[in-house]
Amino acid sequence: MIVNQIGDWTLEDRLARRGKSMVVLYHQADDPKVRALRKEFARVAREHRDAEFYEVDLVENPSLAAKYSLPQAPMVLVFVDGTEVGRHAGTSIAATVDRVLGVPPHDREEGH
Protein backbone atom coordinates (compact mmCIF):
# COMPACT_ATOMS: atom_id res chain seq x y z
CA MET A 1 0.00 0.00 0.00
CA ILE A 2 1.24 3.43 -0.88
CA VAL A 3 0.86 6.28 1.57
CA ASN A 4 -0.70 9.31 -0.11
CA GLN A 5 -0.71 12.96 0.91
CA ILE A 6 -4.25 14.23 1.31
CA GLY A 7 -5.97 17.54 2.10
CA ASP A 8 -8.95 18.36 4.26
CA TRP A 9 -11.72 18.21 1.64
CA THR A 10 -10.46 15.02 0.04
CA LEU A 11 -10.12 13.41 3.46
CA GLU A 12 -13.71 14.28 4.31
CA ASP A 13 -14.89 12.82 0.98
CA ARG A 14 -13.00 9.56 1.61
CA LEU A 15 -14.39 9.26 5.14
CA ALA A 16 -17.94 9.83 3.88
CA ARG A 17 -17.80 7.01 1.37
CA ARG A 18 -17.12 4.46 4.13
CA GLY A 19 -16.22 0.86 3.36
CA LYS A 20 -12.43 0.74 3.60
CA SER A 21 -10.59 1.33 6.84
CA MET A 22 -8.37 4.41 6.81
CA VAL A 23 -5.29 5.24 8.83
CA VAL A 24 -4.26 8.90 8.82
CA LEU A 25 -1.00 10.40 10.03
CA TYR A 26 -1.47 14.05 11.02
CA HIS A 27 1.83 15.89 11.23
CA GLN A 28 3.64 19.12 10.57
CA ALA A 29 6.03 18.56 7.68
CA ASP A 30 8.70 20.80 9.18
CA ASP A 31 8.82 18.75 12.43
CA PRO A 32 12.13 16.82 12.62
CA LYS A 33 10.47 13.93 14.52
CA VAL A 34 8.27 13.14 11.53
CA ARG A 35 10.94 11.50 9.33
CA ALA A 36 11.27 8.32 11.43
CA LEU A 37 7.53 8.15 12.05
CA ARG A 38 6.80 8.40 8.32
CA LYS A 39 9.08 5.40 7.69
CA GLU A 40 7.25 3.36 10.32
CA PHE A 41 3.90 4.53 8.92
CA ALA A 42 4.91 3.34 5.43
CA ARG A 43 5.96 -0.05 6.83
CA VAL A 44 2.62 -0.49 8.62
CA ALA A 45 0.83 0.53 5.41
CA ARG A 46 2.63 -2.24 3.51
CA GLU A 47 1.49 -4.75 6.14
CA HIS A 48 -2.17 -3.68 6.09
CA ARG A 49 -2.97 -3.89 2.39
CA ASP A 50 -6.74 -3.80 2.93
CA ALA A 51 -6.70 -0.32 4.49
CA GLU A 52 -5.97 3.09 3.00
CA PHE A 53 -3.13 5.13 4.48
CA TYR A 54 -2.87 8.91 4.23
CA GLU A 55 -0.71 11.73 5.56
CA VAL A 56 -2.13 15.16 6.35
CA ASP A 57 0.17 18.14 6.80
CA LEU A 58 -1.44 20.26 9.50
CA VAL A 59 0.48 23.34 8.35
CA GLU A 60 -1.45 23.18 5.06
CA ASN A 61 -4.70 21.96 6.68
CA PRO A 62 -4.85 23.67 10.09
CA SER A 63 -8.62 23.27 10.51
CA LEU A 64 -8.24 19.50 10.91
CA ALA A 65 -6.32 19.83 14.19
CA ALA A 66 -9.36 21.45 15.80
CA LYS A 67 -11.89 19.26 14.00
CA TYR A 68 -10.30 16.05 15.29
CA SER A 69 -9.20 17.48 18.66
CA LEU A 70 -5.54 16.78 18.05
CA PRO A 71 -3.72 17.96 21.18
CA GLN A 72 -0.36 17.39 19.52
CA ALA A 73 1.24 16.38 16.27
CA PRO A 74 2.23 13.92 15.05
CA MET A 75 -0.78 11.74 15.72
CA VAL A 76 -2.31 8.75 13.94
CA LEU A 77 -6.07 8.23 13.76
CA VAL A 78 -7.70 5.01 12.58
CA PHE A 79 -11.14 5.16 10.96
CA VAL A 80 -13.48 2.25 10.23
CA ASP A 81 -16.58 2.98 8.13
CA GLY A 82 -15.85 6.70 8.47
CA THR A 83 -15.79 6.65 12.28
CA GLU A 84 -12.69 7.18 14.40
CA VAL A 85 -12.00 4.01 16.37
CA GLY A 86 -8.41 4.54 17.49
CA ARG A 87 -5.68 7.11 17.89
CA HIS A 88 -2.02 7.04 18.76
CA ALA A 89 0.54 9.71 19.60
CA GLY A 90 4.24 9.07 19.27
CA THR A 91 6.14 6.17 17.76
CA SER A 92 5.33 2.44 17.70
CA ILE A 93 2.07 2.93 15.84
CA ALA A 94 1.93 -0.70 14.64
CA ALA A 95 0.44 -1.98 17.92
CA THR A 96 -2.45 0.50 17.75
CA VAL A 97 -3.16 -0.18 14.08
CA ASP A 98 -2.93 -3.96 14.63
CA ARG A 99 -5.31 -3.74 17.60
CA VAL A 100 -7.94 -1.93 15.54
CA LEU A 101 -7.48 -3.55 12.11
CA GLY A 102 -6.20 -6.95 13.22
CA VAL A 103 -2.80 -8.51 12.87
CA PRO A 104 -1.67 -8.67 9.24
CA PRO A 105 -2.10 -12.18 7.73
CA HIS A 106 1.64 -12.80 7.25
CA ASP A 107 2.22 -12.18 10.99
CA ARG A 108 -0.49 -14.71 11.89
CA GLU A 109 1.21 -17.36 9.74
CA GLU A 110 4.58 -16.74 11.39
CA GLY A 111 3.04 -16.89 14.86
CA HIS A 112 3.69 -13.27 15.85
N, C-alpha and C positions, 0 to 999 in steps of 0.2 A: 504494500500500500504506500502510495506517495502522500506526503504531507503537503497540503496546499495552503497558501496564504489566502485569507478571506477577510472581507470587510463586513461592517455591521448589517447592511441591508441583505447581502447575500447570505450571511449567517442566519438571519431571521427567516428568510425564504426556505433554507434547508431544514431548519428546525420545524417549520410549519408543515412540511410535506411528510414528516414522520417516517416510519418504516425502519430505516437503518439507524444503528447506534452511531453516535458522534462523540468524538473526544476532541476537546478544544483547548489548546495551550494559549492562554492570555499572557502577554509579556510586553515589555518595552524593549524595542530592538536595540537601543543603545545601552542596555544593562549588561555588564560584563558577565554576570552569572548565567545568562541565557544560553551561551554557546554550548556548554556541557549538557544542559537540560534539553536543548533541541536535538542533540545526538541521541540521548536516551529516548526522547519522544519519537524520533524516527525509527529506532529499534523496536519500540513497543508497537508502532504502527505496522511494521513488517510482520510482527507476530499475530496481530489481530486483523486479518485480511477482510473479515466481514463487516468491519466498522469503518467509518470515514474519520479521518484525522485532519484537523485544521489548526493553523496558527493565526492569532489575531494580535496585531500590534496595537496596543492601547494608546500609543502616541498618535496614531492615525485615526483611531476609533475610540476617543475618550468617553463617549456616552455609555459604552458597554461596561466600564468599570462600575458605574453607578447602577446600571440596569441589573447586573448580576451580583451586586453587593460584594465586589472583590476588595477585601481589605488590604491586599498586597498583590504585587506581581513579582515573579511569575506565579501563575496558578493554572491548574488543569481542572476542567469541568467535564463530566461525562453525562451525556444525554441519551435517554432511551425513549423512543417514540415522542421526541420533542420536549421531554421533561427532564430536568436535571435530577440525577440520581446519585451523583457522587462528585466530590471535589477533593483536590489535593494541592497543598502548597509545599514547595521545596522539591528536593530530588527524590529518587526512588519512586517514581510514579507507577511503575509496573504493578506493584502490589495492589494499588487502588484500582487500576484499570482491570486487572485480573479478577478482583473481587466482584466488580460490577458486571463485567462482560463474560467472565468465566476464563479458566486457564486455556491458553491456546492449545489446539489439538496435538501439536508435536510435543508439547511439554507433558501432556497426559500419557502419551506413548512411552516417553522416556522415564516416567515415574516421578516427575518433579512436582 
